[in-house]
C-alpha cells in the first residue's frame, strides 16, 4: 500500500534547536514499520548507551569526534556512520551547533547477514 503525503510528512515538536519541551535531546520525526527517524541534539554531552537495533547517523551540522568500539573518527556535515546493534559508540568534543539525523531500523539485536 502506498503511503499518503500526510503519512510521510515529518514534523518536529518545535524548532530544530532542542532540547524540546519534555527535555529530551531527540525528537522522533518519522516512524514506519521497524524504521524510526529522529533528530538528535545532545547538548553539551552525549550520554547515550548502546542501542538494541542497527542505526545510521547522518551528520547535519557541527564538527567533532565519533568513537565506535576502539575506533575514533572526526566528523563534519555530510558524514554518515553505521552502528550495529549493541556496539558502544559516542559523539565527543563536538561543536555547539552539532545535530544529526538518526535512523533506527530492523529487528531487535540487529540484522544478521
Secondary structure as the mmCIF struct_conf table of DSSP 4:
data_model
#
loop_
_struct_conf.conf_type_id
_struct_conf.id
_struct_conf.beg_label_comp_id
_struct_conf.beg_label_asym_id
_struct_conf.beg_label_seq_id
_struct_conf.end_label_comp_id
_struct_conf.end_label_asym_id
_struct_conf.end_label_seq_id
HELX_LH_PP_P HELX_LH_PP_P1 UNK A 2 UNK A 4
HELX_RH_AL_P HELX_RH_AL_P1 UNK A 5 UNK A 8
BEND BEND1 UNK A 13 UNK A 14
TURN_TY1_P TURN_TY1_P1 UNK A 16 UNK A 17
TURN_TY1_P TURN_TY1_P2 UNK A 21 UNK A 22
BEND BEND2 UNK A 25 UNK A 25
STRN STRN1 UNK A 26 UNK A 32
TURN_TY1_P TURN_TY1_P3 UNK A 33 UNK A 34
STRN STRN2 UNK A 35 UNK A 40
TURN_TY1_P TURN_TY1_P4 UNK A 43 UNK A 44
BEND BEND3 UNK A 52 UNK A 53
STRN STRN3 UNK A 54 UNK A 61
STRN STRN4 UNK A 64 UNK A 68
TURN_TY1_P TURN_TY1_P5 UNK A 69 UNK A 70
STRN STRN5 UNK A 71 UNK A 75
TURN_TY1_P TURN_TY1_P6 UNK A 77 UNK A 78
STRN STRN6 UNK A 80 UNK A 83
TURN_TY1_P TURN_TY1_P7 UNK A 85 UNK A 86
STRN STRN7 UNK A 89 UNK A 92
BEND BEND4 UNK A 93 UNK A 93
TURN_TY1_P TURN_TY1_P8 UNK A 96 UNK A 97
STRN STRN8 UNK A 99 UNK A 105
BEND BEND5 UNK A 106 UNK A 107
TURN_TY1_P TURN_TY1_P9 UNK A 108 UNK A 109
#
